[in-house]
């Protein structure tokens, strides 16, 4: 019976992940799709490839609040009339997959289902946000070589404005988010009813890793590190 449950859950994950991955705006929603696409999503490869004069002006901000505890994503589409549409996604309390009890196949997706919200920013709010991003040097260039471990607090900002690509990253243990001016406004506009996992002081990330833990979604270590390059994430 155990192997039958394993196969059923595996097939449910595959089907849901594959169906989800068919839509570009949901390519990180389910666990298998996210395992395939997460690094490209953070690096905003799709935004970068489409960034050309006359194209859509858009931003992607990601707040990694210890990957296994919480991730918040903000997709912002700047409109010609000065308004902006904001789509919000939150992954929270994924926890240790080894401790999850599966009652039926659909339950396997629960810990990784992205909670979603949206908001329309008016002209003043949009202007304020862009100003805060500019004050944060959010349109780049980033610090070449900055490391972003999965089990730390960090932000990334990818952007395309008027055909110009930009990327920035902020790592909490490095400077306490001293240059992040936009976070509180985003959190105030966030419509997802999940409390923000605020940054806190922790031991260095390498001291909080369980090297016996499975690679994906288990314990206190997923064991991946993103490295920032001169104008985006370095290839993995």
Secondary structure, DSSP 8 states (H G I E B T S, - for coil): -HHHHHHHHHHHHHHHHHHHHTSGGGTTSSHHHHHHHHHHHHHTHHHHHH--TTS-EEEEEEEEETTTTEEEEEEEEE-TTS-EEEEEEEEE----GGG---SSGGGGGGGG--EEEEEEE-HHHHHHHHHHHHHTTTTS---TT-EEETTSEEEEEEEEETTEEEEEEEEHHHHTTTT--SHHHHHHH--SSS--------S-GGGG--TTS-SSS-TT----EEEB-SSSB---
